[in-house]
Amino acid sequence: MKTADTINTVCSKLGITKADLAKRMGMLPSSLYRKLARESMTLEELQKCLDVLGVGVEFDLIYPDGNVHRSQVNHEMLLERVDMLETELEAVRKVTEFHKKSLRDIRTELNSAVGYAELGRKRDAKAEAYLEKMQTVLKNMEMTIAYALGESVYEEPVVEEPENLEALEGRRVLLVEDNELNREIMKEILVGQGLIVEEAGDGSKALAAVKGNEPGYYHFLVMDIEMPVMDGFESTERIRKLPNRIRANVPIIALTANARPEDRERAVQVGMDDFLAKPVSSTRLLSSLMKFL
């Protein structure tokens, strides 16, 4: 039954006109008529109307064990309960955000651990087994974290060891990453392969570096997505809009710890050429660069 029909029925039984009801509610009769016709009464107005008519709101509370408890509240009690629920909901939101931040921090720490293991493998052959263990831990934890954060789990395709890596020697790459540890890890991989590496801590510095050097100065940009000042998406968009086409078309490889489908779609939209999920192995990073020679 519609609200208007219910109120009409109650008014008729009590012998109260809707004009009199409107006055008791402190409303103009025309305003009440309009709200009833449009079914646009707010919860507060409806409860006040029912209070004036002496009608309570009844509802059933159904418990997990199947028991049903019938309850009744008036206007003031219901609004007070709504306020309490909103306060509790805000507290839950804050706790949820705290847990999400903790999970993202764990993901960052795991990425760093795998990065250190990658460096260890280059320095000590015995670190190979440790690296494999860390990669397994990261993969399992990544699936758990992604599920908890409501993200899709992306499986990186298997990449073979690239050939003709000597072609990268002497090429200049701008490494854009705000995390010093990640820069150190990737710089060692790149320098170890004979590349010339320059660094930038955010997207605005990357943009300035591309604009401030001769066209074709950089052969590649390796660009993190989540950075302060200017993120990788905005930086890429601005680089692609530069008037000099050689500058604007420099290959840009995206880096992110959150390999979500929406991030990949956005990367394609802004003009990024490849997409690598952290932690980045030397094989995957060098293979990506080789695509653009």
C-alpha positions, 0 to 999 in steps of 0.5 A: 500500500502506498504512503498516501493510501495509508494516511488517507485510510487512517485520517478517514477512520479518525475523522481528521482532514488532511488539511488539519493533519498538515497544520498539526505537522506545521506544514502548508496543506498544499505542501502535504498534498504535493508530497503525498501525490509524489510519494516524496515524504522524507523519513522524518516527515513520515514519522512525524505524520504517523506520530500526529495520527498516533500510529507507531512503526512496527517491524520484525527483528529476525534473529539468526536462530530463526526467532522473530521479535516484533518491535515498535518505535516512535519518530524520535526513537527511530531518528536516534537509532539512525544517528547511532547507526551512522556513527557506528558505520563511520567507525567501521569505515575508518577501521576498514581503511586502516586495514586496507592501508596495512595490507598495502604496506605489507604488499610494499614490504613483500615487494621490497623483500623480493627486490633484495632477493633479486639483488642477492641472486646477482651477487651470490649464486646461493641466493637463487633458492631464496629468491624462488621462496620469496617469489612464492610467498609473494604470489600467495600473499598477493592473492590473499591481499588482492582478495581482501581489497576486492581487487582482481588477481592478475597473473603475469605471463611467463617471459623467456630470457631475452636474446641480443641484450647487448643491443641495450648497451649505451641506451639512455633510460629515465627511471621515474620512481619515488621509492629509493629502494625500488630505484636502486634495484632497477638501476642496478639491473639496468646499469648491469646491462650497460644502459645509462640511467637517469632518475626522477622522483615524480612525474613532474620531474620526468616531464621536465627532464623530457622537455629539457633535453634534446628530442630523442635524448631518452630511449625509454622511460620506466614510469611508476604510476603511484607517485606524489606531486604528479602520478605516472598517468598524468605525466604520460598524458602530458608527455604525449601532448608535447608538440615535438613528436620525437619527444612525445613518442618516447616508449614509456613502460608503466610500473605498479604494485597494484596490477588491477585491470582498471590500471592497465586500461588507464595505462593504455588510454594515456599512451603507456606502451607496456605495463609491469607489475612490481616486483619487477624481475630483471628478465621481465624489465629487460624484455620489455625494453627490448620490445622497443628497439 
